Amino acid sequence: MVCRITIIAFATLYLLALFAFLTGTFGWFGQERDPLSGVFLLPLGLPWVLAVDLFSESAKPWLAATAPVLNLLALVLICRWARGLRQE
């Protein structure tokens, strides 16, 4: 139950941060373009966003936006592993 709530909460925060990033980047809904619109994605994508510096400038925002997916995948795998331990 704790795993499910954690995964849902993390996924919800990620979707909200991704929406804020896309809104600020493309100026959706009459919003001004904001270079700091992706700031909410950074803590969700740690530690993977630290490796983004290895790529080109044009790829950095998009890689930082997809970095939280790796953390979400890690959460899912850890929860499946923990569930398997409980059932044995």
C-alpha positions, 0 to 999 in steps of 0.5 A: 500500500505504501509503495502504491501511494508513493508511486502515484504521488511521484507520478502526479508530481512529475506530470505536474512539473512536466506540464509546468515545464511545457507551459513555460517553454512553449507559452501555452495558455497565454503564459510568458515563456520562462527559462526557469519553467523546468526548475520543478523537474530537477529535484524529481530527476536527481541524481540523473540530471547531474549527468545531463551536462555530458550532452549538448545544450539543445538536448539538456532541457529534454533530458532533464525533463525525462530524467524523473522517469528513471526514478519512477522506474526505479520506484516501480522495480523496488516495489515489485522486488519488495512485494516478491520478498513478502510473498516468499 
